[in-house]
Amino acid sequence: MDCFRGTNRRRTIIAMGVQILQQAQGVSFINNFIVTFMKQLGFADPLQYNVIVLACGIVANLVSLFTFDKLGRRSSMFVGAFFMAAMMIGVGGTTANGYEVLSPVTQNGCIAMLVLWYVFYALSWGPGVWILGGEIGTGQLRERTLLLSSLGSFVTSVPINFVNPYVQAAIGGRTAIIYGSFSVAAMVFVYFFLPETKDRSLEELDEMFQHKVATRKFKDYVCTGLGAQIRQLEDEEDEARSKCRQIEHVEVA
């Protein structure tokens, strides 16, 4: 219950929201039903294309080790959702009338969009929800916040995995438009609810949540509490070490 009291409620909503929206944007669809989807729409050798999609996702996931800290959490998640929406809606619109009207060039375009969807997912929402889940929760409730966010992901993925085959059989390629719509909802969620936590210590985040700092002001907010003091001491220590290394280098030379 403490996770839903006071300022912790906001933190829990953010942690659960990103996990729920990760599933709602179609990762279960891509991982579990993409071969069936491509086969239904007449794509040649869907298993081979699925391997290409997943391989590109793995490479992008490795790249995210550098880009997620470079661009920041909020920007990465918003831009990722934007391109994921564009790719899914593009696939859904292209295949809405069935595979009979698709030319080989159009089919290749759809494959390219599915590959790009998984690349943008691996650069943003794939690793991002776990990073944010670890950063957003307060120290006393971090384990419980992660538990609730993981539960949100599971509760969302179960009905998707159950309902998707029936929806896919009924409306075919238009299924992708549904997932693209959830990516649009994810963009709205990020804009209004997801603060920027890049380069912030856990103590600084506690201070900002306690002071109820507006979502879009997290990036430029100047902390004055314990977290800021610790960061200042760490910066001074790093600067002193850098000067010592320079002196040693001069003496050796």
URKA-V394649 format. One record per pair of residues at least 24 apart in sequence whose C-alpha atoms are under 7 Angstrom apart, sorted by the first residue. I is the first residue (numbers start at 1). GAP is how many residues later the second one is. D is the distance in whole Angstrom. If there is no record, write none. Layout:
# URKA-V394649
I_GAP_D ; I_GAP_D
This chain:
# URKA-V394649
3_138_7 ; 3_142_7 ; 7_202_6 ; 7_203_6 ; 11_125_6 ; 11_126_6 ; 12_125_7 ; 12_133_6 ; 14_179_7 ; 14_180_6 ; 15_117_7 ; 15_118_5 ; 15_121_7 ; 15_134_6 ; 16_132_7 ; 16_133_4 ; 16_136_6 ; 18_111_6 ; 19_110_6 ; 19_130_6 ; 19_131_7 ; 19_133_6 ; 19_134_5 ; 20_132_6 ; 20_133_5 ; 20_136_6 ; 21_165_6 ; 22_103_6 ; 23_130_6 ; 23_133_6 ; 23_134_6 ; 24_132_7 ; 24_155_7 ; 24_158_6 ; 25_154_5 ; 25_155_6 ; 25_157_5 ; 25_158_5 ; 26_153_5 ; 28_129_7 ; 28_133_7 ; 41_57_6 ; 41_58_5 ; 42_57_6 ; 43_64_7 ; 53_62_5 ; 53_65_7 ; 56_59_7 ; 56_63_6 ; 57_61_5 ; 57_62_5 ; 57_65_6 ; 60_59_5 ; 60_62_6 ; 60_63_6 ; 61_61_5 ; 61_62_6 ; 64_59_5 ; 69_129_7 ; 72_124_7 ; 72_126_5 ; 73_123_6 ; 73_124_7 ; 73_125_6 ; 74_116_7 ; 74_120_6 ; 74_121_6 ; 74_122_5 ; 76_48_5 ; 77_47_5 ; 77_48_6 ; 78_109_5 ; 78_112_6 ; 80_40_5 ; 80_41_6 ; 80_44_5 ; 80_45_7 ; 81_102_5 ; 81_103_7 ; 81_105_6 ; 81_106_6 ; 82_101_7 ; 82_102_7 ; 82_105_7 ; 83_37_7 ; 84_33_5 ; 84_36_6 ; 84_37_7 ; 84_96_7 ; 84_99_6 ; 85_95_4 ; 85_96_7 ; 85_98_5 ; 85_99_6 ; 86_94_7 ; 87_26_5 ; 87_27_7 ; 87_30_6 ; 88_88_5 ; 88_89_6 ; 88_91_7 ; 88_92_5 ; 89_87_6 ; 89_88_5 ; 89_91_5 ; 91_85_6 ; 92_81_5 ; 92_82_5 ; 92_83_7 ; 92_84_5 ; 92_85_5 ; 93_81_7 ; 95_78_5 ; 95_79_7 ; 96_76_7 ; 96_77_5 ; 96_78_5 ; 98_74_7 ; 98_75_7 ; 135_67_7 ; 138_68_7 ; 201_26_6 ; 203_24_4 ; 204_24_6
